[in-house]
Amino acid sequence: MAEIDLARLVAALRECAGDSDEYDLDGEILDIPFDELGYDSLALMELAAKLKQEDGVALSEEEVIEMTTPRLALRIINATREGVR
């Protein structure tokens, strides 16, 4: 299985929570906190549900809470997919 990359993460965010009013999601956003990007905890829960449905990634609530930036989200998502976490 291929890793989830930033492009897939951004596409899933846009699909379930819309575009950010704060930042261009196609720019350098890896280390910008999701709340600064305009995404709250509900948006991240929706993202987790979408990733589970479409990519088979089952994230716990604690893992979703840990996803504070896109970089951390990708690290957690891909570790979970690979069974590392």
C-alpha positions as CSV (number, residue, x, y, z in Angstrom):
1,M,0.0,0.0,0.0
2,A,1.3,3.4,-0.9
3,E,1.7,6.1,1.7
4,I,-0.8,8.8,2.1
5,D,1.0,12.0,0.9
6,L,0.3,15.7,1.4
7,A,-1.7,15.9,-1.9
8,R,-4.0,13.1,-0.7
9,L,-4.4,14.7,2.7
10,V,-5.3,18.1,1.2
11,A,-7.7,16.5,-1.2
12,A,-9.5,14.6,1.6
13,L,-9.6,17.8,3.7
14,R,-11.1,19.8,0.8
15,E,-13.7,17.0,0.2
16,C,-14.9,16.8,3.8
17,A,-14.3,20.3,5.2
18,G,-13.9,22.6,2.2
19,D,-11.0,24.9,1.3
20,S,-9.2,26.9,3.9
21,D,-10.1,30.5,4.1
22,E,-6.8,31.2,5.8
23,Y,-4.1,29.6,3.6
24,D,-3.5,28.3,0.1
25,L,-3.5,24.6,0.7
26,D,-1.2,24.1,-2.3
27,G,1.5,26.1,-0.6
28,E,4.0,25.1,2.2
29,I,1.6,24.0,4.9
30,L,3.3,21.0,6.5
31,D,4.2,22.7,9.7
32,I,1.2,25.1,10.0
33,P,-1.2,24.1,12.8
34,F,-4.6,22.9,11.5
35,D,-6.4,25.6,13.6
36,E,-4.3,28.3,11.8
37,L,-5.2,26.6,8.5
38,G,-8.9,27.0,9.5
39,Y,-9.6,23.4,10.4
40,D,-11.1,22.6,13.8
41,S,-11.3,19.3,15.6
42,L,-14.6,18.5,13.9
43,A,-13.0,18.8,10.5
44,L,-10.2,16.5,11.6
45,M,-12.7,13.9,12.8
46,E,-14.5,14.1,9.4
47,L,-11.1,13.7,7.8
48,A,-10.4,10.6,9.9
49,A,-13.8,9.2,8.9
50,K,-13.1,9.8,5.2
51,L,-9.7,8.2,5.5
52,K,-11.2,5.2,7.1
53,Q,-13.9,4.8,4.5
54,E,-11.7,5.4,1.5
55,D,-8.2,4.3,2.5
56,G,-8.9,1.8,5.3
57,V,-7.0,4.0,7.9
58,A,-8.6,3.5,11.3
59,L,-7.5,6.3,13.6
60,S,-8.3,6.5,17.2
61,E,-9.7,9.7,18.8
62,E,-6.3,10.1,20.6
63,E,-4.5,9.9,17.3
64,V,-6.7,12.5,15.7
65,I,-6.1,14.8,18.7
66,E,-2.3,14.3,18.1
67,M,-2.6,15.5,14.5
68,T,-1.9,19.2,15.1
69,T,-0.2,19.9,11.8
70,P,-0.3,18.2,8.3
71,R,3.3,16.8,8.9
72,L,2.2,15.1,12.2
73,A,-1.0,14.0,10.6
74,L,0.9,12.3,7.7
75,R,3.3,10.7,10.2
76,I,0.4,9.3,12.3
77,I,-1.7,8.2,9.4
78,N,1.1,6.4,7.7
79,A,2.3,4.8,10.9
80,T,-1.2,3.6,11.6
81,R,-1.5,2.2,8.0
82,E,1.7,0.3,8.4
83,G,0.7,-1.1,11.8
84,V,3.5,0.7,13.6
85,R,1.3,2.5,16.1
